Amino acid sequence: MTDKHKRVVAQSREGIELNRSALDRWIDSAAWLDRPAKVVQGAILAFYKALAGPGQGLKSLLHGTKPLGHPLHPAVTAVPLGGFTVMFLADWLAIFFRVVPPLIGTFALIIGILGMVGSAATGYTDYTGTSGMARRYASIHGLIMTIVLLVMIASLLLRYQPGSGLVFAGVLVSSLAYLVILFGAFLGGHLSFGMGAMVNRSAFVEGVTDWTDVGSIVDLSDGKLVRAQAGDMPVLLVRLGDRLNAIAATCSHAGGPLDEGKLEGDIVTCPWHSSRFCVTDGAVKDGPATFDQPAFLVREENGKVQVRLPAPLH
Ligand code: FES
């Protein structure tokens, strides 16, 4: 590479760095977050494990795996955001214009706190399935929201005193915490929409609806996990006795390779965060994944294995 080329490459890298926000760059470099994050993740997983079967059921419930079949945390977060927004408006309308009773803001604060406890339960559960840069974002997001929750509880204790009505210091504290929660919500939004946390990994592939060769039948020994490619979608092939099964090989949770997972009966466990899927129909059995794996129809033609989706995915 000539000096001129090296200079151009160096300049382009610098340009790309400048394009990233200061927040991205700071979080990207915050390696100190990784060790405490792993400790917290380990503690949460140990808690669920200690509860045995019911613990796994509770974990899947809080991820949204069952019965919702959709991430639960984003839905639950609407409650505290709505509650705290009403609190903020009602408090200041009560103080400046006296057009709403002072207790309205306090009731909204209580609803917000209850919603935030639910958000913390679902959020910390989802947190166990994060890694890398997404985990650093999730760590900051979770830390901010936890501090806000504690501040809101302190405000509740401070703000309303029978006889003297609304205490200004309590309102001020919760109002400042409300502004901080907006920043925390921004980070949570970036985690989902910018980094794809909990986004269905099959959402952006087409798959194939025409019969497509994916390999030879002789490569499929009983119970062996085999990776193949059908169009733009990696496929997991599994032979169970006489039956050939094929589901998407990319885990719907965060893209783990299911062909490197563990098969027990007709259930494959993802090697990354232990989501479990049925290889016969792609149904998710345990989270953190909340979406099923696309399942293929499979046939054998002259020693070749062919697959196709029963219908387009989108
Ligand atoms: S990638 Fe997370 S469970 Fe599969």
Residues whose N, C-alpha, C, O or C-beta is under 5 A from the ligand:
A	BS01	FES	C251 H253 A254 G255 G256 C270 W272 H273 S274 S275
